Amino acid sequence: MPIFLERKGAAVVAYLALTGSASRSKLAGMLWPDAREATARNNLAQQLRKLRLALEDSLVQGSGVLSLDATVTVDVLEARVACEQGRHEAFVDFQGTLLGDLAFDDCPDFDAWLTAERTRLAQDRGVSLRALASAAEASGDTDATFSWASRLLEAEPLAEDAYVRVMTLQYLRGDVAAARATYERCEAMLAREFGAAPLAETVAFAAKLKQPKQTTARRSASAATLSIRAPALVGREREWARMQEAWDKGQFIFLSGESGVGKSRLAREFAANQGAFDVFAGRPGDVYVPFAANTRRYRELLARNPDLRLEPWMRAELGRVLPELSDDAPPPVRTDEDRERFFFAQGELIRFGSEGLKATVIDDLQYFDQASIDVGDYAMIKYAPLGKPGGLPRFIDCFRRGELPPSTAAAIQYGVELGLACVIELEPLAEDAAIELVLHLGVDAARNRAREVARATGGNPQFILETVRQLAHRPSGAPLTLPETVGQAIERRLRELTPGALLTLRAASVLQRDFDVDLVADVLHSPLLDVVGHWEELEAGQFVRGERFTHDLILETTRANLPLSVAHALHRSAAAALTARGAESARVARHWLEGGVPSEAAEAFVRAAARAEQGGRWREAAELLVQAALSFEADGHSERAAEQWADAARFAHHHHLELVGSLEPLGSRTSAVDREAPTP
């Protein structure tokens, strides 16, 4: 039986459901902004009591930091997972508006958050409807194509491309009068809402609607609007065969190659051919925070499997990375046995949470933090071979060539030597395959120049797509030029942003990962509603989606174009804002360091080292002590630096750590310490 919650009780549940957790003080401040802090916190406590009484269960967990019980199923989260996994029909079946018709004009900060979340859901609906329309068109189902396109127009009545899709399909179905009416509606909407005229391509197409006697070969809606088909997977037969061989052996499959070469596409196509699969991606900035990637992964698995029951020992171990699972602080990881139990709990969560999946595709492995990589190394040996009954699904991991940390590359090579892993290098397409791809894209302007395009782009699929896209919009016979690099295209788009939106994007690029609009506002010391307005501009321009960058290249280009003085100021502000939120010390330290405050960075590195030692991550602890020593030296604190060098050396000696990579600076500093270090 449905239970209807009071307005602010529903707000509490919705916020925790979509953000994962929040402090009592933050929720109280958002929902009772005009009340004194003590009164606001008391109001929140009353709402939580009402929730417990209404539901006869502890829906909300925690004391200082609140979260929903891990068994709670959230329809919006399930819908988002469906969208991200490409199950678009399941997503569009999700009906309704987040929190219905409830209004929160009296809670400006919460209202801004709710508006952003509703906008995100609307944008995801548009993405899914476009994908469904394109898929139906590719299959030749014209009725379904028109149905999805019509639903898209209903969902996005201010989107010119939605009108163009519908009127194109009406034209191809022979209903010229309906197409004219759709164009007129589009023209009136643009004038009324934006004071603008339709795009030149739209006007040119509309001109055809005034020539009813003209006979035209039946073409797809995509061709008529000068877009290109979804690229086919071509020229990868050899790689596919190697993947199948590794799959049959239960090996980890690693795909390596340059950006744009098609790693992700090949991985997903292959996985889909095997059965049910899911996708998880590393994010820029994960590398600085221990277990950042895995923590995000585990929360996704728990959200997707709300009925999953974890044994008490597993909840206690997983509480080290998921505090919401355990009320008690776990003891330090001191021995190899402690570490084994901690890693085994993580492996079992992945195993239970992945039941029914044939494969998991890991994208952007180069961004993963070392602690998450270590768990993967453990699983590669512990659960081999992959795909066996009751075991882990098979894994297909993608990474950019030459961008893995040395320790990760070494671990993968070790897996190859043991016969547990297979590394496949993806090269650009051979000329014949590149020509086939050009022809498949279905753009007349590129057909007669397919060989020229293939040679000019070097067979890189991404460059081929960009070149063909340009040819589709240029006069026939125009000279062929390589597309501007992706970085150059992004730089051009950055210059078109308003100053406020650009600064907001820069602040987000400095944070890199796990940020929200509130945190960006804190970094900028700007009113939240101002930043929300800038964020909407960034989402409309497809720079960000929800609370992450739409592509890591946008992040990288934004950071690369940051003036040094602006970067320093933003990093310092980010360090302060993250400290106030209780963020990981390692993450805070990097911001102080890049902000030019090595003394603060050093202290944060020391705290992070203590945390790593407590978690049994001994090499990481030693590396952080080295970073602390270097930071103290940079700030002229030679005595404090000497203390950290000595601690790092003793730690490395005690745990028999090899002095390579980040620990190499210890090599010239350990002899004196080694003489006095006790034998463990």
Secondary structure, 3 states (H helix, E strand, C coil): CCCCCCHHHHHHHHHHHHHCCEEHHHHHHHHCCCCCHHHHHHHHHHHHHHHHHHHCCCCEECCCEEEECCCCCCHHHHHHHHHHCCCHHHHHCCCCCCCCCCCCCCCHHHHHHHHHHHHHHHHHHHHHHHHHHHHHHHCCCHHHHHHHHHHHHHHCCCCHHHHHHHHHHHHHCCCHHHHHHHHHHHHHHHHHHHCCCCCHHHHHHHHHCCCCCCCCCCCCHHHHCCCCCCCCCCCCHHHHHHHHHHHHCCCEEEEEECCCCCHHHHHHHHHHHHCCEEEEECCCCHHHCCCHHHHHHHHHHHHHCCCCCCCHHHHHHHCCCCHHHCCCCCCCCCCHHHHHHHHHHHHHHHHHHCCCCCEEEEECHHHCCHHHHHHHHHHHHHCCCCCCCCCCCEEEEEEECCCCCHHHHHHHHHHHHCCCEEEEECCCCCHHHHHHHHHHCCCHHHHCCHHHHHHHHCCCHHHHHHHHHHHHCCCCCCCCCCCCCHHHHHHHHHHCCCHHHHHHHHHHHHHCCCCCHHHHHHHHCCCHHHHHHHHHHHHHCCCEECCEECCHHHHHHHHHCCCHHHHHHHHHHHHHHHHHCCCCHHHHHHHHHHCCCHHHHHHHHHHHHHHHHHCCCHHHHHHHHHHHHHHHHHCCCHHHHHHHHHHHHHHHHHCCCCCCHHHHHHHHCCHHHHHHCCCC
